[in-house]
Amino acid sequence: MAAIPCKRYIGLLAATFLTLDDLAPDRIICGIGAWWDPLAKNVGIERRKPLKAMRETVEVMRRLLRLENVTFEGEFHKVRGIELDVVHGRREPRNVPILIGATGPNSSSALSTKMNRRPWTGRGNCSPNTWPSSPTSPKLAV
């Protein structure tokens, strides 16, 4: 499933992937992209600071998927004391890989540097099992 930062409420976005992970444990990948012009503009999406919007989206989403109580005051996401309410399903932190679709080599390098991850170009023999990650955060390849 792919998502566009700021066009979907971050709590709903994280809850969607939590539910999908319940339905297909460890087989879900979240794809986030910033769109591109003129397509974005033609459908009413303003691409203001797309890299910052993606960074904020990934940061808040990761924390929500770890089942943390999240307060975040960013430019694109502002939340106070929210957390995912697991009514049915596993009450445990999730490890949903997050792939970022960035346009241009500078975008992927900038995002991977800011997020302490190496860029993944989609070439070579790379699978979700070989992406860099830590035990407490979702895998991220940009």
Secondary structure, DSSP 8 states (H G I E B T S, - for coil): -EE-TTSS-HHHHHHHHHHHHHHSTT---EEEE---TTHHHHTT---SSHHHHHHHHHHHHHHHHTT--EEEE-SS-EEEEE----SSS--S-----EEEE-SSHHHHHHHHHHTT-----S-SS--GGGS--BTTB--EE-
